[in-house]
Amino acid sequence: MNGTDAKTDGGGTHGGGTHGGGTDPRTDVGADCAADPAADPAADPAAAPDASAVLRTTRRLLEVDAAQGARAAVPLVRRALRRVPGRAADPVAAPAPPAPGRGTAVSDHLAALAELCEVIGWILFDAGHYAAAHRMNARALTLAERCGDRWTARLVLLNHSMLQSRTGRPRAAFRTAARVAGPRPLPARVDSLVLVRQAHAAAQLGGRDAALELISRAGSRFLDGLSRHDPPWAWWIDRTELTGHQGWVMSRLSLWDRAVPLLHEAATARGPSYRHLFTAELLAALARAGDWRETEALIADVAPRAAGIGSARTTEALAGTAAALLRDPHAPVPVRDAAVHLLASLPGPAAPDRPDEGPEPGGGRSHPR
């Protein structure tokens, strides 16, 4: 999320891969918003709220997402998109920002809209609306570029890398994360997140040594600490976030002895709603490791509150683990019974929403950061 307030791929990102064969994404971002489950094209540019109003909307979305989860925030997203100007639906129609020294109102407005679209993209992603999140990321990136907001653009790229990993495109995810770099070295926390995104992608591709090296470097860069060069949104890249991702990467590599303690630490720490994903990944690691006693105990802890989980990614992961347990001939009967109970406790899936096959945000173009 952005600096107004808060995220995880556990956390995002959250950008521009090269998929799309060079097609200009600006022909895609103006697509009919009615195709998105949380968008409404009936926005009146003449009634555009000022930058401060847009930022207040963004803060409210972040507050609801952190407290109640992305599913709870989707209705607010719908309302927000009815109020924002047409340039959020079609960034190509947005006026160019003024030349330096000739006023900042337009640039501030575009920057606020870019941040709003970035946050909406994150919420749609965590709510399971992946195609809509793809389109909103493209809009956010275009708006950020038009006003020169490189940090929001970088965050969108990190979010989109997370989306690509989630939708089975780890090579694109790796490339997108790499595009965050610019002519100057990144601050340590941001660089750490880039390495985390690439470690996940490498693990998905079966690159054990590369994934271990990348996640180790992410930890080292994190220890370099905060700096005055950090973007406003870097605060959520904290120790718990890193620990959860370290455990998740270890789980992807089937290193259970390393994965489980790290995921347990992240899952039991206090934090925003979206970090329930680490609990889901902990359950998956325990089940795949065959630790039946701990698997059953964690299901007993999660099931009573499963209906209130607001992250579709989390509920999808929990459902996937429960279904795998029911198929596992080695799982004891009590564990299978617990899995049945967990499946019955989970909320229904998000409306079907397949990832776009069209151009990626930034596809076919260079985005120096």
Secondary structure in CASP SS format (residue, H / E / C, confidence):
PFRMAT SS
TARGET T0000
AUTHOR 0000-0000-0000
METHOD secondary structure of the structure
MODEL  1
M C 1.00
N C 1.00
G C 1.00
T C 1.00
D C 1.00
A C 1.00
K C 1.00
T C 1.00
D C 1.00
G C 1.00
G C 1.00
G C 1.00
T C 1.00
H C 1.00
G C 1.00
G C 1.00
G C 1.00
T C 1.00
H C 1.00
G C 1.00
G C 1.00
G C 1.00
T C 1.00
D C 1.00
P H 1.00
R H 1.00
T H 1.00
D C 1.00
V C 1.00
G C 1.00
A C 1.00
D C 1.00
C H 1.00
A H 1.00
A H 1.00
D C 1.00
P C 1.00
A C 1.00
A C 1.00
D C 1.00
P C 1.00
A C 1.00
A C 1.00
D C 1.00
P H 1.00
A H 1.00
A H 1.00
A C 1.00
P C 1.00
D C 1.00
A H 1.00
S H 1.00
A H 1.00
V H 1.00
L H 1.00
R H 1.00
T H 1.00
T H 1.00
R H 1.00
R H 1.00
L H 1.00
L H 1.00
E H 1.00
V H 1.00
D H 1.00
A H 1.00
A H 1.00
Q H 1.00
G C 1.00
A H 1.00
R H 1.00
A H 1.00
A H 1.00
V H 1.00
P H 1.00
L H 1.00
V H 1.00
R H 1.00
R H 1.00
A H 1.00
L H 1.00
R H 1.00
R H 1.00
V C 1.00
P C 1.00
G H 1.00
R H 1.00
A H 1.00
A H 1.00
D C 1.00
P H 1.00
V H 1.00
A H 1.00
A C 1.00
P C 1.00
A C 1.00
P C 1.00
P C 1.00
A C 1.00
P C 1.00
G C 1.00
R C 1.00
G C 1.00
T C 1.00
A H 1.00
V H 1.00
S H 1.00
D H 1.00
H H 1.00
L H 1.00
A H 1.00
A H 1.00
L H 1.00
A H 1.00
E H 1.00
L H 1.00
C H 1.00
E H 1.00
V H 1.00
I H 1.00
G H 1.00
W H 1.00
I H 1.00
L H 1.00
F H 1.00
D H 1.00
A C 1.00
G C 1.00
H C 1.00
Y H 1.00
A H 1.00
A H 1.00
A H 1.00
H H 1.00
R H 1.00
M H 1.00
N H 1.00
A H 1.00
R H 1.00
A H 1.00
L H 1.00
T H 1.00
L H 1.00
A H 1.00
E H 1.00
R H 1.00
C H 1.00
G C 1.00
D C 1.00
R H 1.00
W H 1.00
T H 1.00
A H 1.00
R H 1.00
L H 1.00
V H 1.00
L H 1.00
L H 1.00
N H 1.00
H H 1.00
S H 1.00
M H 1.00
L H 1.00
Q H 1.00
S H 1.00
R H 1.00
T C 1.00
G C 1.00
R C 1.00
P H 1.00
R H 1.00
A H 1.00
A H 1.00
F H 1.00
R H 1.00
T H 1.00
A H 1.00
A H 1.00
R C 1.00
V C 1.00
A C 1.00
G C 1.00
P C 1.00
R C 1.00
P C 1.00
L C 1.00
P C 1.00
A H 1.00
R H 1.00
V H 1.00
D H 1.00
S H 1.00
L H 1.00
V H 1.00
L H 1.00
V H 1.00
R H 1.00
Q H 1.00
A H 1.00
H H 1.00
A H 1.00
A H 1.00
A H 1.00
Q H 1.00
L C 1.00
G C 1.00
G C 1.00
R H 1.00
D H 1.00
A H 1.00
A H 1.00
L H 1.00
E H 1.00
L H 1.00
I H 1.00
S H 1.00
R H 1.00
A H 1.00
G H 1.00
S H 1.00
R H 1.00
F H 1.00
L H 1.00
D C 1.00
G C 1.00
L C 1.00
S C 1.00
R C 1.00
H C 1.00
D C 1.00
P C 1.00
P H 1.00
W H 1.00
A H 1.00
W H 1.00
W H 1.00
I C 1.00
D C 1.00
R H 1.00
T H 1.00
E H 1.00
L H 1.00
T H 1.00
G H 1.00
H H 1.00
Q H 1.00
G H 1.00
W H 1.00
V H 1.00
M H 1.00
S H 1.00
R H 1.00
L C 1.00
S C 1.00
L C 1.00
W H 1.00
D H 1.00
R H 1.00
A H 1.00
V H 1.00
P H 1.00
L H 1.00
L H 1.00
H H 1.00
E H 1.00
A H 1.00
A H 1.00
T H 1.00
A C 1.00
R C 1.00
G C 1.00
P C 1.00
S H 1.00
Y H 1.00
R H 1.00
H H 1.00
L H 1.00
F H 1.00
T H 1.00
A H 1.00
E H 1.00
L H 1.00
L H 1.00
A H 1.00
A H 1.00
L H 1.00
A H 1.00
R H 1.00
A H 1.00
G C 1.00
D C 1.00
W H 1.00
R H 1.00
E H 1.00
T H 1.00
E H 1.00
A H 1.00
L H 1.00
I H 1.00
A H 1.00
D H 1.00
V H 1.00
A H 1.00
P H 1.00
R H 1.00
A H 1.00
A H 1.00
G H 1.00
I C 1.00
G C 1.00
S C 1.00
A H 1.00
R H 1.00
T H 1.00
T H 1.00
E H 1.00
A H 1.00
L H 1.00
A H 1.00
G H 1.00
T H 1.00
A H 1.00
A H 1.00
A H 1.00
L H 1.00
L H 1.00
R H 1.00
D C 1.00
P C 1.00
H C 1.00
A C 1.00
P C 1.00
V H 1.00
P H 1.00
V H 1.00
R H 1.00
D H 1.00
A H 1.00
A H 1.00
V H 1.00
H H 1.00
L H 1.00
L H 1.00
A H 1.00
S H 1.00
L C 1.00
P C 1.00
G C 1.00
P C 1.00
A C 1.00
A C 1.00
P C 1.00
D C 1.00
R C 1.00
P C 1.00
D C 1.00
E C 1.00
G C 1.00
P C 1.00
E C 1.00
P C 1.00
G C 1.00
G C 1.00
G C 1.00
R C 1.00
S C 1.00
H C 1.00
P C 1.00
R C 1.00
END
